[in-house]
Amino acid sequence: MIRKARAQDIDAIITITKACAKYMVSKEIFQWNEHYPNRAAFQKDFDRAELYVMELHENTIGCITLSTLMDAEYTPIHWQTKNSNNLYIHRLAVHPEFQGQGFAQKLMDFAEAFAKNHNFESIRLDTFSQNERNQNFYERRNYKQLGEIYFPKQSKKPFYCYELVL
């Protein structure tokens, strides 16, 4: 089940994202670290009512943020649609113990249905240039890679921006 996050979910979300960061580092993917994602980011997502969690047998196993705000880092990208009616996906995570079972697909299905039901023109997101698994995941869902941006606190390597026109 996917639902809006509650304040008490943030601890579980931090546990999930720390486990994901540790797992990625073990695969030599240095996408998440001690700076990101962090409690402040999830608190802001929660305060804006943009944070969702996935539960399995009453345990939180994943999360996703669905935002209408475009980060400043996205400004130089030549998007396929105007910057006016877009949904942005951030901080998609599934605990490593539950990865490979289709839960990320379900979170994305939820996000895409949400975007269509709210008449967004497109969905935009970014993923780390060194995370080929994520790139393939989004490309199989017909997201188009459009350019790269940088988050210096996370990595010296770029993040690729993707868009799906609805």
Disulfide bonds with the S-S distance in Angstrom:
none
